Amino acid sequence: MNSQYIFTSMLRISDLDQKPFFVEKLDKIKWKTGDYVIGEITDTGSDILKVELINGRMRSIMKGDQVVGALGERYATLEATGTWKEVDEDGKMHLLTGAGLFGKCTSNQYICQILSKYNMWVIWLRMVKFVKWMIM
């Protein structure tokens, strides 16, 4: 197990928390929805935000934490929307959900802007690398 990483609940359908894997950097042209990725938290926006772990427990995050999640798209129009497809080449994006969905926040509602420091999952992170399973 790679304990240097925080495994979000997005990985419940995988065994990445149990088996060895390696990481590599991929050009954006090779990214796909559902790809497992590692992001380094660069700004939490608040010290009370948490991510959901594979076992369902909530865990606080801090700047510098490396979180394993997945690229995706979120269309929660009453809260926030976003997609990995809008991420710039620099790889900066947001943690769009506490479950570990990564992408760039493209819009959020006014009320959510007010509440964002308390309960929104729009957290800045920097793409580190893509996860690849090791063949044993």
Secondary structure, DSSP 8 states (H G I E B T S, - for coil): --TTSEEBGGGTTS-TTTS-EEEE---GGG--TT-EEEEEEEE-SSSS-EEEBTTS-EEE--TT-EEEEEE-EEE-TTSEEEEGGG--TT-EEEE-STT-EEEEEEEE-HHHHHHHHHH---EEEEEEEEEEE---
